[in-house]
Amino acid sequence: MEQTDKKTGGTASGLSREVIMYLIFGVLTTIVSLVSFWPLQKSGMTKTELGFTAANAICWIIAVTFAYVTNRTFVFENRAHGAKSIFFEAVKFYAGRLFSGMFEIILPAPVARLCGDGISEDIAGRHIAIDEQWMSKFIVMGIVIVLNYLISKFVVFTKKDD
């Protein structure tokens, strides 16, 4: 069992509790986004570039709401109280995510064009296929995850003594 440094929250391996929790809830937020994208793609909404962009916007709203609640509660353990404090915290969170969300909403379509027809390979007797839309979502999400952590850590969930 790893020991936690009381001052930094870091473990013997150097990863802080905050980073570990952010990664866990980041994965869950990504799953929320992907699961919400699936029915939109299956419905045919993403057949046009405009529909693909609209579907990404819908998924973004759902995922950001999930991320705010989990980041506030479990990752940064923010203790802001009162309607005014929570309101301004939420505004900062959504504004930061809107900034990074522009990447997530606008970039997938052009990145999908760069991905060609996606990946279609036979690996160990199984056919693996990832279309260009899914590939572009994964690429862009990687960039957005790092950007979101930095915004949350240094802009939104700052502590008074930071």
C-alpha positions, 0 to 999 in steps of 0.5 A: 500500500502506498503512503500519502504525503500529507502536505502534497497529497502525493503518493510514493510513486509521485502521482497526487490523489487529485491527478488520479481522481481527475484521470478516473473521472476524466475517463468516466466523462469520456465514457459519458460523451461517447455513450451519448454520441452513439445513439446520435450517430445511429439515428443518422444525425451525423451523416452531414458535417453540420449534423456531426458538429451538432451531435458533438455539441450535444455530447459536450453539454452532457459531458461537461455537466457530469464533469462539473459535478464530479470535479467539484465534489470528488477531484478538487473537493471544492468547498465553495458555499452559498449560491453566489460562490457556487454560481461563479464557480460554475460560470468559470467551469463552463467558460473554461470548458466552452473554450476547450469545448470549441476544440471538441466541437469544431475540430472533429470534422476536419480531423476526420477528413485527415483520418481518411476512411479510418482503420480497418484491420484484421488482428488476431482473427478479429476484424477491428474497424474504427471509422474516421468520426470515432478516430477524430473524437479520440484524437481531439479528446486527448488534447482537450483532457490536458487543457481541461485539467489545466483550466480546472486546476489553475482557474476554476477550483483554486484554493484561497491559500494557492 
